[in-house]
């Protein structure tokens, strides 16, 4: 998943511990009961308002609310903030189970099943169309599918991401590699990594995670690229103890101990790898476009050093790539007018080029990166995509072309497996073993991981 959205394993008890959590409104725009206001206005509560410490983001949100309400004087948006709830699984689960969500409430793509199980979500199929969300026909089909079940629409995607090959242009040039033609297969990645690591000075040609659940996360992404899957179609059994799973681990073991192209320091987690990348010590790694944003804003790197290509595959293009994102659901029991008001707001703030999260004219002087292919909501070649790309290029403060190979060669997106974080934790052991132990037995590592993941799936993620 995308770095800012990376969720840690959370014990079931944590959710129970905050079961009584209530919503706290941070808007001055009326009461917080979600009912219709006086004078015939339709009122809705919407969560995931930026927290007070995010001053510019909060100011942008409030400005969008004001502008939207001026355009739609019959609609009142009551913004709600509950701290860091947008990235806090137990808080989300507690409100869902307690029935205390807002009318229009935020969730990850991987939250659909628990939202459905809660009985708290509304089927909005009959309300969603190009007449209520003008860019709907341009929205990526995979992103839509993540909020659809049995042909029924339960949510609206507002961010979407997929993983590819992030690479350092400077190191590519120094190693004699073509900056505009990144490796397309894992064999090409391996060859390029050897050339980059040969530069010396502690540079890893390719860098990989293997701790803090990030190792299992990347194992999943790389397995997907070969056409594999982490669990069976019914979600009941592990499905990676096979030649594709073996190839992922064996390739990394060979790169570590035969090629010496992935660096000696291992057991890397998310900040470790990106710290090294920011210092110019990493030639390539797997990540989403916003990984470069983190390298710059948190780890002292430079945008101009980085570019991105699509996920490598076995003999050509990858069969799939790990992806995900977020969106908004609608609470069960809303009136037709409230649903339509919620759709109007999401269309304005999240799905319209030039407005809300796509207001690049506003973002550029605030020093937010403009030019990255994110949030990847629109299908390449669609009308909204063309509008968004034109505005992105016109206001870019990074080089759009550095991500063109990635953006113009989309790979089918496959979302995370059920009980993803618990599964990732299991696969960390296999990833760390092949990167630290030259005698690691790949077959045995996969069998052990398979047994443990089967236990996770049988116990609902607790592994006990």
FITOR-782354 format. One line per 2 residues: number of its first residue (from 1); for each residue x, y, z of N, C-alpha, C. Coordinates in steps of 0.02 Angstrom, whole numbers. Atoms other than C-alpha are relative to their C-alpha. Example, Ala and Ser with C-alpha at 12.3 -4.5 7.8 and 13.67 -1.06 7.14 Angstrom:
<rs>
1> 45 -59 0 615 -225 390 45 60 0  -42 -59 -3 684 -53 357 -39 55 37
</rs>
This chain:
<rs>
1> 42 -60 0 0 0 0 43 62 0  -35 -63 2 46 181 -9 28 16 69
3> -34 -11 -64 168 236 126 -43 36 52  39 -34 -51 54 362 214 -59 -40 26
5> 59 39 -20 -84 233 220 19 -66 32  -21 65 -23 21 92 289 -25 -12 71
7> 30 15 -64 -76 14 432 40 -54 37  -33 50 -42 6 -80 574 -50 -52 22
9> 44 51 -27 -62 -241 646 -33 27 63  37 -26 -58 -196 -196 774 -37 -57 33
11> 34 53 -37 -259 -314 908 -74 15 4  72 -9 -4 -445 -343 918 -18 38 64
13> 14 -34 -64 -439 -283 1098 5 75 -6  -9 -72 8 -382 -112 1039 -65 32 -24
15> 63 -26 25 -544 -89 945 -52 3 55  48 3 -54 -646 -141 1094 13 55 51
17> -17 -49 -50 -552 -19 1203 -24 70 -16  24 -67 19 -617 130 1105 -71 -3 -26
19> 67 11 27 -790 63 1071 -47 57 17  45 -54 -19 -868 211 1159 18 67 -30
21> -23 -63 28 -777 341 1056 -55 37 -36  52 -40 33 -890 481 997 31 51 -45
23> -24 -49 47 -875 607 859 3 69 31  -7 -69 -24 -816 783 893 4 45 -60
25> 1 -44 58 -861 915 766 48 57 8  -46 -56 -1 -734 1047 721 -22 53 -50
27> 27 -50 46 -846 1154 613 -46 47 37  46 -49 -30 -941 1311 656 -64 5 -40
29> 55 -5 47 -1071 1272 524 -61 -39 24  63 30 -23 -1219 1216 630 10 -55 49
31> -2 55 -47 -1262 1075 745 29 -62 -34  -35 59 26 -1193 900 724 -43 -62 0
33> 44 59 0 -1344 787 715 -13 -28 -69  8 25 68 -1339 768 526 -68 9 -29
35> 68 -8 25 -1520 817 507 -6 61 -45  10 -58 43 -1593 943 387 -6 63 42
37> 1 -63 -37 -1570 1123 441 -64 38 -16  59 -42 12 -1703 1257 451 5 33 -68
39> 1 -35 65 -1755 1341 291 6 -47 -58  -1 47 55 -1757 1181 189 69 -23 -21
41> -66 23 17 -1569 1153 187 9 -74 15  -18 70 -13 -1501 977 174 68 1 35
43> -61 -1 -40 -1369 947 307 31 -70 2  -35 64 -6 -1238 809 306 65 9 40
45> -65 0 -34 -1091 768 419 49 -40 -41  -53 31 38 -927 722 336 63 -2 42
47> -60 4 -43 -772 659 426 65 5 -41  -67 -4 27 -585 659 393 20 71 -18
49> -24 -69 6 -570 847 403 71 2 27  -69 -4 -25 -383 888 422 2 25 72
51> -7 -20 -70 -326 908 601 31 70 4  -21 -69 -9 -280 1078 673 73 12 -15
53> -72 -8 12 -93 1049 658 16 4 -75  -9 -4 73 -113 1033 468 -31 65 -24
55> 31 -66 9 -144 1219 452 -21 15 -72  17 -16 70 -137 1238 263 -54 -48 -26
57> 50 48 23 -234 1078 230 -68 15 29  63 -17 -32 -367 1129 355 -29 63 -31
59> 25 -62 32 -378 1303 279 -27 -14 -70  24 18 67 -396 1225 106 -68 -34 4
61> 64 36 -10 -534 1109 167 -56 50 15  52 -48 -19 -630 1251 248 -18 47 -58
63> 13 -42 58 -610 1358 92 -43 -37 -50  41 40 45 -681 1216 -11 -72 -7 24
65> 68 4 -27 -829 1197 106 -37 65 -14  32 -65 11 -865 1384 94 -19 9 -74
67> 13 -8 71 -850 1385 -96 -56 -46 -23  52 48 19 -958 1230 -114 -68 23 23
69> 65 -21 -26 -1095 1299 -3 -26 63 -34  22 -58 39 -1098 1461 -101 -30 -22 -66
71> 27 27 62 -1125 1359 -259 -63 -41 12  57 42 -17 -1253 1250 -170 -31 24 65
73> 25 -31 -61 -1343 1361 -45 -52 -42 38  47 43 -34 -1468 1224 -4 33 -58 37
75> -37 54 -32 -1330 1108 63 45 28 55  -44 -18 -55 -1242 1122 230 47 -58 15
77> -50 51 -15 -1079 1026 256 25 12 71  -25 -4 -69 -1037 992 438 62 -44 5
79> -64 35 -1 -854 946 444 15 -28 69  -15 34 -63 -798 824 578 72 -24 -1
81> -67 26 -9 -624 787 641 2 -41 63  -10 42 -60 -582 646 760 74 -18 4
83> -72 9 -5 -396 670 768 29 -37 -60  -33 38 53 -295 544 668 -41 -60 -22
85> 43 57 15 -445 431 638 8 -27 -70  -5 23 69 -411 422 452 52 -55 -9
87> -51 53 4 -261 309 485 0 -44 62  3 36 -63 -320 226 645 -53 -54 -3
89> 49 53 7 -403 56 620 -46 -11 60  47 13 -55 -471 31 797 -52 54 9
91> 49 -54 -5 -553 202 799 -55 -10 -53  47 10 54 -634 167 631 -48 -57 16
93> 41 59 -15 -694 -6 683 -48 14 57  43 -14 -57 -762 59 847 -61 42 -20
95> 56 -41 21 -868 193 766 -47 -39 -45  40 41 45 -927 71 635 -45 -47 41
97> 38 48 -41 -980 -57 764 -50 35 46  44 -37 -45 -1056 76 875 -52 42 -35
99> 49 -38 38 -1155 158 736 9 75 7  -12 -71 -11 -1073 327 768 40 33 -56
101> -35 -31 57 -1000 361 596 -38 63 -22  33 -57 31 -1037 522 505 -45 -24 -57
103> 44 18 56 -1165 526 364 41 -25 -59  -46 18 54 -1026 518 236 67 -13 34
105> -58 16 -41 -879 425 313 55 -34 -40  -62 21 33 -701 388 260 17 -73 16
107> -26 67 -12 -627 215 239 48 -20 -55  -46 27 50 -492 118 148 -38 -47 -47
109> 29 48 46 -530 11 -4 -6 -69 33  0 66 -32 -489 -140 104 -51 -4 58
111> 50 0 -54 -625 -90 229 -69 -22 -23  67 13 26 -771 -136 116 -35 -57 37
113> 33 58 -30 -804 -307 193 -22 14 72  21 -12 -68 -805 -248 373 -55 53 2
115> 54 -48 4 -915 -102 323 -66 -36 -16  60 38 17 -1038 -222 243 -23 -43 59
117> 17 43 -57 -1030 -339 393 -32 39 57  27 -41 -55 -1073 -195 509 -74 16 -9
119> 69 -18 13 -1240 -164 425 -12 75 3  7 -73 -9 -1205 23 438 6 39 -65
121> -12 -34 63 -1181 61 253 -61 -2 -46  58 -6 45 -1306 115 121 19 -19 -71
123> -6 14 71 -1323 47 -55 -18 63 -38  12 -64 35 -1304 203 -164 -1 -8 -75
125> -4 14 72 -1308 119 -334 -46 44 -41  49 -37 40 -1465 207 -394 15 75 -4
127> -15 -71 -1 -1392 378 -353 64 19 -38  -66 -14 29 -1219 363 -433 -2 -4 -76
129> -3 -3 74 -1203 418 -614 37 63 -20  -34 -60 25 -1125 551 -723 -40 63 14
131> 40 -59 -16 -1269 665 -676 11 24 72  -14 -20 -70 -1224 663 -490 75 9 12
133> -73 -7 -3 -1035 640 -511 23 7 -72  -10 -14 71 -989 722 -675 58 -38 -31
135> -59 36 27 -821 631 -692 -5 -75 9  6 71 -17 -891 460 -646 22 -46 -55
137> -18 44 56 -866 387 -818 76 -2 -11  -72 -2 7 -682 435 -808 36 -35 58
139> -31 29 -59 -650 357 -637 23 -71 -15  -30 65 12 -537 204 -642 -46 -57 21
141> 46 55 -13 -637 43 -651 21 -41 61  -24 37 -58 -527 -44 -523 -15 36 65
143> 16 -39 -59 -552 97 -399 -75 -6 16  72 9 -11 -740 85 -422 -15 -69 28
145> 14 69 -20 -736 -104 -401 15 -11 74  -19 9 -70 -654 -86 -230 -56 21 47
147> 57 -22 -41 -815 -4 -167 -66 -30 -24  58 34 29 -933 -121 -258 -2 -72 22
149> 8 70 -19 -1002 -288 -202 -65 -26 -29  60 29 29 -1123 -398 -296 -35 47 -49
151> 28 -48 47 -1148 -261 -425 -30 62 32  27 -57 -36 -1201 -137 -292 56 46 23
153> -50 -50 -18 -1106 24 -258 -12 23 72  6 -19 -70 -1071 63 -75 45 60 18
155> -45 -55 -16 -939 199 -87 28 32 -63  -30 -38 54 -848 326 -194 75 5 11
157> -72 -6 -9 -660 312 -221 23 72 -5  -27 -68 1 -563 471 -184 76 2 -6
159> -72 6 13 -383 410 -194 13 -71 -23  -17 65 29 -303 267 -288 75 0 -11
161> -72 4 13 -124 208 -300 18 -70 -25  -28 65 18 -22 68 -376 76 5 4
163> -72 1 -10 158 15 -355 37 -12 -65  -43 8 58 298 21 -482 72 1 22
165> -71 -1 -13 487 33 -495 25 72 5  -27 -67 -12 557 192 -417 76 -4 -7
167> -73 5 11 735 230 -473 34 67 0  -42 -60 -5 875 356 -450 33 14 -67
169> -25 -17 67 914 443 -615 76 11 1  -72 -13 -3 1087 498 -559 40 -64 0
171> -36 64 -3 1141 322 -515 -8 -40 -64  9 32 65 1067 256 -677 51 27 -50
173> -47 -31 46 1172 380 -775 72 -21 15  -68 18 -19 1330 341 -677 15 -73 -17
175> -9 71 15 1303 155 -707 -7 -16 -74  7 10 72 1277 180 -894 -67 -28 -21
177> 67 25 15 1092 137 -889 -43 55 -32  44 -47 34 956 220 -993 -53 26 48
179> 46 -31 -48 862 341 -880 -73 -3 -24  67 -1 27 711 341 -996 -27 -70 -16
181> 21 68 15 703 152 -1011 16 -46 59  -14 41 -59 694 71 -838 -13 -74 -12
183> 10 72 8 698 -119 -817 -74 -19 -2  69 22 8 539 -205 -873 -13 -69 29
185> 6 67 -28 573 -378 -802 44 -6 62  -41 10 -60 646 -445 -640 71 -19 -19
187> -68 15 22 794 -514 -738 37 64 -17  -31 -64 16 828 -338 -802 14 40 63
189> -12 -33 -64 810 -270 -626 65 -27 31  -59 32 -29 941 -394 -568 64 23 -34
191> -59 -22 37 1063 -346 -705 16 74 14  -10 -71 -14 1038 -160 -676 27 10 71
193> -22 -6 -69 1061 -183 -489 74 -16 7  -71 17 -2 1230 -265 -517 43 58 -25
195> -38 -56 28 1289 -118 -623 1 60 48  4 -57 -47 1229 11 -496 41 -14 62
197> -37 15 -61 1303 -78 -345 75 0 -13  -71 -2 18 1469 -88 -438 29 70 6
199> -25 -68 -10 1481 100 -414 34 7 68  -32 -1 -65 1532 62 -235 -29 53 46
201> 19 -53 -46 1523 189 -94 -64 -16 39  58 20 -41 1391 88 -1 -66 4 -36
203> 62 -5 38 1263 100 -141 -31 -68 -13  37 61 15 1131 -36 -155 -33 8 -68
205> 31 -5 65 1080 -68 -334 -76 -5 4  71 9 -13 910 -127 -273 -7 -7 75
207> 9 4 -72 843 -108 -96 -68 -30 15  61 37 -15 711 -211 -9 -16 2 75
209> 24 2 -69 607 -210 150 -1 -72 26  6 67 -28 607 -356 271 -19 1 74
211> 19 -4 -71 541 -296 440 -60 47 8  55 -45 -15 394 -208 522 -60 -8 -47
213> 55 16 47 268 -293 404 14 22 -71  -13 -25 68 347 -205 255 30 -54 -45
215> -27 55 41 438 -363 199 -56 -41 -31  57 37 26 275 -458 183 -40 40 -51
217> 34 -46 47 198 -308 96 33 -4 -68  -35 3 64 332 -311 -38 1 -70 -30
219> 6 68 26 329 -500 -52 -66 -6 -39  66 2 32 144 -481 -95 2 36 -67
221> -3 -39 62 178 -346 -225 38 -38 -54  -42 34 49 313 -449 -309 -32 -66 -23
223> 38 60 19 208 -608 -306 -54 18 -50  52 -23 46 66 -513 -390 29 13 -69
225> -30 -17 65 185 -456 -527 12 -61 -43  -11 63 36 216 -638 -573 -65 -35 -18
227> 65 31 13 31 -677 -580 -27 -40 58  21 39 -58 17 -753 -407 -50 37 44
229> 46 -29 -49 -100 -722 -262 18 -25 69  -20 18 -68 -76 -726 -74 -47 -52 30
231> 49 46 -28 -235 -821 -32 -44 -28 -56  45 29 50 -357 -933 -124 -59 46 -12
233> 55 -44 19 -507 -856 -208 -53 7 55  50 -4 -54 -619 -898 -60 29 32 64
235> -30 -34 -56 -495 -814 59 14 -43 60  -5 45 -58 -479 -968 169 69 -32 9
237> -65 33 -3 -305 -1034 128 55 42 -32  -58 -32 32 -131 -969 88 11 -30 -69
239> -8 24 69 -86 -982 -96 66 26 -30  -64 -26 25 96 -926 -110 56 -51 3
241> -52 52 -3 191 -1087 -74 -1 -39 -65  1 26 68 219 -1122 -258 61 28 -37
243> -58 -26 36 348 -1087 -394 6 76 -3  -4 -73 2 302 -903 -401 24 29 66
245> -24 -22 -65 325 -878 -214 73 -16 9  -70 19 -5 488 -973 -224 44 46 -42
247> -40 -44 43 547 -863 -367 13 68 34  -9 -65 -34 519 -704 -266 56 -5 50
249> -50 6 -53 623 -766 -120 68 -20 -28  -64 22 27 757 -853 -224 36 56 -37
251> -31 -56 36 786 -701 -333 32 49 49  -28 -46 -50 811 -590 -180 61 -31 34
253> -58 34 -30 927 -719 -101 60 2 -46  -55 -1 49 1030 -728 -260 28 71 -7
255> -24 -69 6 1039 -539 -273 41 20 62  -36 -17 -61 1099 -530 -92 67 -37 3
257> -60 39 -14 1226 -671 -86 40 -22 -62  -38 14 61 1274 -705 -268 23 64 -33
259> -16 -63 34 1267 -530 -342 27 54 46  -18 -53 -48 1296 -427 -184 -25 68 -24
261> 26 -61 31 1182 -297 -263 -55 34 40  55 -29 -39 1057 -260 -124 24 30 67
263> -27 -29 -61 1174 -195 11 6 -50 56  -13 46 -55 1240 -278 167 -48 11 59
265> 45 -15 -55 1128 -190 293 -71 -19 -19  67 24 16 960 -278 297 -47 12 60
267> 53 -10 -49 803 -290 407 -25 72 -3  22 -69 10 750 -124 333 -75 7 6
269> 70 -20 -1 583 -44 372 -9 62 -44  16 -56 45 496 99 281 48 59 8
271> -44 -58 -4 598 244 353 73 -16 -14  -70 18 12 763 148 340 17 4 -74
273> -14 0 72 752 120 154 -3 70 -29  7 -67 29 691 296 117 54 48 25
275> -57 -39 -24 827 372 226 60 -12 -45  -54 17 45 955 280 120 -11 29 -69
277> 17 -28 66 865 334 -38 13 75 -1  -11 -72 -4 868 516 17 73 18 0
279> -72 -12 -1 1055 500 43 35 -21 -64  -29 19 64 1080 438 -135 33 -69 1
281> -31 65 -7 1123 260 -82 -42 -58 -26  44 52 27 981 166 -169 -13 12 -74
283> 11 -7 72 970 133 -355 -73 -10 -19  69 17 17 796 55 -363 -36 -30 60
285> 42 35 -48 653 -3 -253 -72 2 -25  70 2 18 469 -45 -266 -39 48 44
287> 39 -47 -40 349 91 -213 -54 33 -42  51 -40 34 204 205 -257 29 69 -14
289> -27 -67 16 227 381 -329 14 43 61  -10 -43 -57 210 461 -159 62 -18 41
291> -63 17 -34 368 371 -101 52 55 -13  -47 -54 14 466 508 -189 -16 62 41
293> 20 -57 -42 366 638 -94 28 -9 71  -27 13 -66 418 555 69 75 8 1
295> -73 -7 4 600 547 14 20 73 6  -17 -71 0 599 735 -12 -21 34 64
297> 27 -38 -56 488 798 129 23 -26 68  -20 29 -64 549 679 265 72 -22 4
299> -67 31 -1 719 613 213 52 38 -42  -50 -46 29 809 761 131 23 -17 -70
301> -17 14 70 806 697 -47 -21 56 -46  17 -49 50 776 791 -209 -45 -32 -53
303> 46 26 51 632 768 -332 36 -15 -65  -32 8 66 746 789 -482 43 -62 -6
305> -41 61 3 843 633 -435 -40 -63 -17  41 61 2 695 514 -451 -47 -3 -59
307> 48 14 53 591 436 -587 -33 -67 16  38 60 -15 472 289 -598 -23 -36 -63
309> 25 42 54 428 146 -713 -52 -48 27  50 48 -23 292 13 -707 31 -59 37
311> -22 59 -37 304 -142 -599 32 -50 -50  -31 50 44 426 -268 -677 -40 -65 1
313> 33 65 4 360 -436 -734 50 -56 -12  -43 57 11 428 -608 -774 35 4 -68
315> -28 -2 67 452 -600 -962 -19 64 -38  25 -62 30 377 -428 -995 -38 38 52
317> 40 -39 -47 243 -321 -917 -24 -44 58  25 36 -59 189 -371 -742 -72 -22 -11
319> 69 25 4 31 -475 -729 -47 44 42  40 -42 -44 -30 -362 -588 47 38 46
321> -39 -36 -49 31 -239 -459 -44 14 61  37 -13 -62 -19 -209 -279 -23 73 -1
323> 28 -68 -2 -132 -59 -261 -51 6 55  50 -12 -51 -258 18 -147 -21 73 -1
325> 22 -69 -3 -329 182 -91 -53 10 52  49 -19 -50 -472 262 1 -61 31 -34
327> 60 -30 26 -644 334 -19 -49 15 55  51 -16 -50 -807 375 68 -61 -45 -10
329> 61 39 -2 -956 269 117 -57 45 24  59 -37 -21 -1134 326 154 -37 -39 53
331> 32 33 -57 -1218 286 319 -71 -21 -17  68 26 13 -1374 180 310 -53 45 31
333> 55 -39 -26 -1536 275 330 -3 72 -23  1 -68 25 -1491 436 241 -58 10 -49
335> 52 -16 49 -1626 523 139 30 6 -69  -22 -8 69 -1616 535 -49 37 67 -8
337> -31 -67 5 -1574 720 -30 69 1 32  -65 1 -34 -1433 684 91 52 -38 -42
339> -46 38 43 -1356 552 -23 23 44 -58  -17 -42 57 -1363 671 -171 45 58 21
341> -43 -54 -25 -1287 810 -65 71 -26 12  -65 30 -12 -1146 694 -12 38 -13 -64
343> -31 12 64 -1112 645 -191 25 65 -32  -20 -65 27 -1107 827 -244 64 25 34
345> -59 -23 -37 -981 867 -107 62 -40 -20  -58 41 19 -867 720 -150 21 15 -72
347> -17 -17 69 -877 763 -334 39 65 -2  -32 -66 -1 -826 942 -295 70 -4 31
349> -62 -3 -38 -689 910 -168 50 -53 -20  -45 56 12 -616 745 -228 5 -23 -73
351> 3 31 66 -662 710 -410 -7 49 -58  6 -50 54 -658 872 -510 68 32 -13
353> -63 -34 16 -498 929 -599 -5 75 11  -1 -71 -12 -453 1103 -541 -30 20 67
355> 32 -16 -64 -547 1092 -375 22 -49 54  -15 44 -56 -519 1020 -202 70 -28 -3
357> -67 31 0 -377 895 -202 36 8 -67  -32 -12 66 -345 935 -386 11 74 -14
359> -11 -72 9 -326 1122 -358 75 13 0  -72 -6 5 -148 1130 -420 23 73 2
361> -17 -71 -4 -150 1320 -436 10 20 73  -6 -13 -71 -174 1327 -248 58 -38 31
363> -50 43 -31 -56 1184 -207 71 22 -15  -68 -16 21 95 1247 -304 34 51 46
365> -34 -47 -45 134 1403 -199 4 -23 72  -3 28 -67 101 1302 -42 55 -53 6
367> -57 47 3 249 1192 -95 -20 -73 7  19 70 6 148 1033 -110 21 -24 -69
369> -24 23 65 216 925 -250 -55 -4 -52  47 3 56 124 951 -413 38 -30 -59
371> -33 34 55 170 832 -553 2 -75 9  3 72 -12 162 662 -469 -65 -29 -27
373> 62 31 25 37 542 -549 -41 -30 57  42 21 -55 -73 534 -397 -53 53 11
375> 19 64 -29 -204 502 -336 -22 -53 -50  14 52 49 -223 401 -499 -73 -21 -2
377> 72 15 -2 -412 413 -498 -31 -9 -69  32 0 66 -446 435 -683 35 -46 -49
379> -26 45 51 -424 310 -823 41 38 -51  -43 -32 50 -280 354 -939 -38 6 -66
381> 35 -13 63 -355 433 -1096 -71 25 8  68 -23 -11 -521 479 -1017 -2 77 0
383> 8 -73 2 -591 656 -1023 28 33 62  -24 -30 -62 -557 695 -840 75 -9 8
385> -72 11 -3 -384 619 -852 36 54 -41  -31 -51 43 -342 737 -996 -1 68 32
387> 5 -65 -34 -403 888 -898 48 3 59  -44 1 -59 -309 837 -741 73 3 -21
389> -69 1 23 -148 801 -837 21 68 -27  -15 -66 27 -155 968 -928 13 50 57
391> -9 -46 -56 -175 1063 -764 60 -19 42  -59 22 -38 -43 957 -679 64 23 -33
393> -60 -22 37 84 996 -814 8 76 4  -3 -73 0 39 1181 -815 24 28 67
395> -18 -25 -67 70 1197 -627 54 -41 34  -48 47 -30 204 1066 -600 59 36 32
397> -62 -22 -30 344 1100 -479 50 -57 5  -46 55 12 423 931 -516 -8 -20 -73
399> 1 18 71 459 850 -685 -49 -56 -13  52 49 15 302 762 -746 26 -58 -42
401> -25 51 46 399 668 -880 38 -56 36  -36 52 -36 498 574 -748 -45 -58 21
403> 48 52 -19 340 475 -710 -43 -23 -59  41 15 59 274 461 -888 1 -74 -18
405> -4 71 16 336 283 -916 -45 -41 46  45 33 -48 245 227 -759 -73 14 -16
407> 70 -20 10 87 325 -796 -29 -26 -65  24 18 67 74 279 -980 -1 -75 -12
409> 0 73 7 97 93 -951 -32 -32 62  33 24 -60 -33 51 -819 -2 -76 3
411> 2 72 -14 -29 -123 -742 -64 -14 39  60 16 -37 -188 -207 -680 13 -1 76
413> -9 -6 -73 -210 -172 -494 -35 -56 36  29 52 -43 -239 -309 -367 7 25 72
415> 0 -28 -67 -287 -257 -191 30 -49 51  -31 39 -53 -217 -321 -28 -43 -61 19
417> 37 60 -21 -264 -493 39 -39 14 64  34 -8 -65 -385 -513 186 50 -10 57
419> -46 5 -57 -301 -494 356 72 18 -21  -64 -16 32 -161 -408 261 57 10 49
421> -56 -15 -44 -58 -343 406 25 -62 38  -21 62 -34 -57 -509 499 38 -45 -48
423> -34 40 51 -6 -597 338 69 29 -15  -64 -33 13 130 -469 305 51 -15 56
425> -45 14 -57 201 -497 479 30 -70 -6  -25 68 9 217 -684 442 54 -2 -54
427> -47 2 56 306 -655 276 63 40 13  -61 -35 -19 429 -535 356 56 -49 15
429> -51 49 -21 519 -687 426 34 -31 -61  -28 29 60 543 -764 254 44 50 -37
431> -38 -52 35 600 -600 177 66 15 37  -61 -15 -37 724 -564 316 50 -57 -4
433> -44 58 2 793 -741 310 41 -2 -65  -37 6 63 838 -739 125 47 59 -11
435> -44 -58 7 919 -568 144 55 3 53  -51 0 -53 1023 -611 298 36 -67 8
437> -29 67 -11 1060 -798 292 14 -35 -66  -16 32 64 1154 -874 144 -22 -74 -2
439> 22 70 -2 1096 -1047 202 -76 -6 7  73 2 -7 911 -1000 210 -30 -48 -49
441> 34 49 41 801 -1139 144 -67 29 -24  59 -34 26 672 -1057 31 -62 -44 5
443> 58 45 -3 558 -1210 23 -27 -4 72  22 5 -69 553 -1225 212 -30 65 25
445> 26 -65 -19 525 -1039 235 -72 9 -26  67 -6 29 374 -1045 119 -50 -46 36
447> 44 47 -35 302 -1198 206 -18 26 69  14 -28 -66 319 -1119 377 -47 59 -4
449> 43 -58 9 241 -958 315 -71 -21 -19  66 25 20 99 -1055 233 -40 -24 60
451> 34 27 -59 57 -1144 395 -24 56 45  18 -55 -44 57 -983 494 -56 44 -29
453> 53 -40 32 -49 -888 367 -66 -37 2  62 39 -5 -175 -1029 365 -30 7 70
455> 25 -9 -68 -188 -1010 553 -30 70 8  26 -69 -1 -211 -821 533 -69 3 -31
457> 64 -2 35 -351 -847 409 -53 -39 37  49 40 -37 -434 -980 517 -24 34 63
459> 18 -33 -63 -435 -867 670 -17 73 -10  22 -69 13 -486 -705 585 54 52 9
461> -54 -49 -3 -315 -624 592 36 3 66  -33 -3 -65 -269 -654 774 60 -48 2
463> -56 46 3 -155 -801 732 6 -44 62  -4 40 -61 -197 -886 896 -59 -48 4
</rs>
